[in-house]
């Protein structure tokens, strides 16, 4: 049974790859994020970050289904009121902006409306969703916090393709594993959440 499933998967993947059209190009945008903590203790305020990288799109002609994937650098963060709590201010830790620098690999399922009697050559709406694999590569000074090597998030959104090259999109992203946690308090961690907007040009 397993062998049959592997054969079927290989056939479907080969058929998809043979008929699909691949495009790629640069992408950049902004994120408006915050941290969602396990317990309601810190007063968290969102901050605006940015992201940039490359986007690839693999679509099956005629039916509008496909995938997009990318590789991009992202900076996200939030403002935390550590200074209001003795556990941190006794160590000289004050309120601070927490910034995380990550390398992201998004992998989305995508559907684009491509049968609009030629109008899709001017404007074609699309929707997408899927996981984002994140690798933490740098931070600002964070004496109260530690972080794992990486985490996983989910995202979904919508956008439009203009003149068969420009893609403008926006959506929401939420972590399903933690990005930061406090050093002193056990089991007190936070997942990133927030909105984003992106622009891309596909060749």
C-alpha positions, 0 to 999 in steps of 0.5 A: 500500500505504501509503495502504491502511494509513493508511486501515485505521489511521484506521478502526480508531482511529476505531472504538476511540475511538467505542466506548471509555470514557474516565476520568481522575483524580488519582494518587500513589505512591512509587518505590524506585529506584537507578541502573544504571551502565555499569561496576561502579565506584560503590557505589550505594544506592537511595533512596525517591522519590515521584510524583504527577499525573493518570491517564487510562484509555481502555478498550473495554467488554466485552473489557477492552483499552485504554490508560492514559496520564498526566502526573505529576511524579516524584522519584527518586535514589540514594546514590553514593560519589564520595568514595572515588575520587581523581578526585572527592575531589580536587575536594572532591566527597564521597558524596552523594544524587543526586536527579532531578526529572522530568516523566513521560508514561507510555503503557501497554497495559492489560488488565482482567478485566471478565467475572466475573459482576458481581464486577468491580464490586467488584474487577477485576484488571489488567495493564499495560506500555509506555514512559515518556517522561521530561523532566528538569526539576531536580536537587539539586547534582551537581558530578560529574554531568550529564544529558540533557534527557530519557530513555525508560524501560519499565515493566510491572506489575499491580493491582486496581480497587476499586469501579469507581473506586480503582486500586492498582497496582505494577510495575517500571521500567527506563531504556533510555537514560541519565538521568545521566553523569559529567562527568570519565569518558567513557562512564560513564552510568547508567539508572534502575531500580526498583519503584513503587506507585501509587494513583489515583481515576478519575471 
